[in-house]
Amino acid sequence: MISVLVVSIDLPGAPALVADLEALGIHVLGAVPCSLVVREAVRLAPDLVVCWEPSPQEEFFKALELLAATDPRPVVVFTADAGVESMERALQVGGQDWVVNG
């Protein structure tokens, strides 16, 4: 069974990633804010990191970069940001997939 760490901010209208993933039979190890993703990824060793970041800021990109340098693992980012610059930055710092409004 695949294990996932969810990185999410608590905003109105945020997708129910944990419930959706569990409904698919995926083992969710927990949900953490961006500031804790590296620590929790090292501690929990998920197969995949799934992020919900509607409008990524510098802190998010730095966290992805640190994760890739410290404990690399696949990262999928769900976002509302359709900007090419944000997508390119995420892919440069360790994200594997950038899903806009999907």
LOFI-474952 format. One record per residue (C-alpha): residue number from 1; x, z, y. Coordinates in steps of 0.25 Angstrom, whole numbers. Each point is the difference from the previous one (the first is absolute). Layout:
REM residues N
NUM/X/Z/Y;
...
This chain:
REM residues 102
1/0/0/0;
2/5/-4/14;
3/3/12/9;
4/-2/-2/15;
5/3/8/13;
6/-10/-2/11;
7/5/0/15;
8/-12/1/9;
9/-4/5/14;
10/-13/7/1;
11/-8/-9/9;
12/-15/-3/0;
13/-3/-12/-7;
14/13/1/-9;
15/-2/-6/-13;
16/-2/10/-12;
17/13/-5/-7;
18/2/12/-9;
19/-14/-1/-5;
20/1/-15/-1;
21/13/0/-8;
22/-5/11/-9;
23/-13/-8/-3;
24/10/-11/-5;
25/6/9/-10;
26/13/2/9;
27/6/14/0;
28/1/5/14;
29/11/10/2;
30/-4/4/14;
31/-3/-4/14;
32/10/3/11;
33/2/-3/14;
34/11/-10/4;
35/10/11/4;
36/0/6/-14;
37/1/-14/-8;
38/15/1/-3;
39/0/14/-5;
40/-13/-1/-8;
41/5/-13/-6;
42/13/6/-5;
43/-7/12/-5;
44/-12/-7/-7;
45/7/-13/-4;
46/-12/-9/1;
47/0/-14/-6;
48/-6/-5/13;
49/-2/4/14;
50/-13/-4/7;
51/-1/1/15;
52/-12/-1/9;
53/6/-1/14;
54/-10/-8/10;
55/10/-1/11;
56/14/2/-5;
57/9/7/10;
58/15/2/0;
59/-1/13/-8;
60/-7/-8/-11;
61/11/-10/-1;
62/11/10/0;
63/-6/7/-11;
64/-1/-12/-9;
65/15/-3/4;
66/4/14/-5;
67/-8/-1/-12;
68/6/-13/-4;
69/14/6/3;
70/-3/13/-7;
71/-9/-3/-12;
72/-4/-15/0;
73/-14/-3/-7;
74/-10/-10/3;
75/-9/2/13;
76/-13/-6/3;
77/-5/1/14;
78/-15/-2/4;
79/-1/-2/15;
80/-9/-5/11;
81/12/-6/7;
82/1/-15/-2;
83/12/-1/9;
84/11/-8/-6;
85/11/9/6;
86/-6/12/-7;
87/-1/-7/-13;
88/15/-5/1;
89/5/14/4;
90/-7/6/-12;
91/5/-10/-10;
92/14/2/6;
93/0/15/-2;
94/-5/1/-14;
95/-15/-4/-1;
96/-3/-10/-11;
97/-14/-3/4;
98/-8/-1/14;
99/-15/0/-2;
100/-8/-3/13;
101/-15/5/0;
102/-1/-1/-15;
